[in-house]
């Protein structure tokens, strides 16, 4: 075993957050829903939406029986609402191809709509205890610092990163699954992108980046995405109007929430193209039915 395993696993035993999708009684569907919701979204924002979603749709079949518009409505303000459409499509495929049960095999998961390598590996690992390399942003950052000695990983996953993660993966399935979530938690709570808490890190003595004096990232500084005035904000305003309405919304209500006509029309057209919004008459729009 790597000398990183015991300290990280021990730290996780003591510091892991109590999250509903990590409960011993959590269903594979709960894990799957969480993985879709957590993409580019903080845990604190996901928790209430995940709870409401699981109460309304405790199985894939429950969601598949509803309209895509209801999925988008329940997605609320999590952002990136196309994830709701993808989750609905995945639920439908699970019902049609897997008898309503989330499949355990990585290949079957990868074949579902909206699921890529990371999500398939995460569901197989976290829901079924399978041994897979799970590389999210937090895991990649921990490995970049502890093993490679750089502040941040490359912009996209490289073969070298995957080789490091594979070499570090414990041979036992159950331990490997715990290792995957433990490293992820370490990156989320301690080895953070900004202001890492090296004094609280269980592998500080083994960290190549810390040993090198925490050299700064070689490249342009990483900045958060702008929000005010962006197309994302405009799309969010339009979606909020439609989510809050019982039926179709007249164009005038959409015009009222965004004064820039050119940007508003561009964003509205993009929402229609993404099938998040449908025309409900010459001057009205609604969520899909």
Buried (B, 14 or more C-beta within 10 A) or exposed (E): EBEBBEBBBEBBEEBBEEBBBBEEEBBBBBBBBBBBBBBEBEBEBBBEBBEEBBEEBBBBBBBBEBEBBBBBBBBBEBBBBBBBBBBBBBBBBBBEEBEBBBBBEBEBBBBBBBBEBBBBBBBBBBBBBBBBBBBBBBBBBBBBBBBBBBBBBEEEBEEEBBEBBEEBBBEEBEBBBBBBBBBBBBBBBBBEBEEBEBEEBBBBEBBEBBEEEEEEEEEEEEEEEEEEEEEBBBBBBBBEBBBEBEEBBBBEBBEEEBEEEEBBEBBBEBBBEEEBBBEBEEEBBBBBE
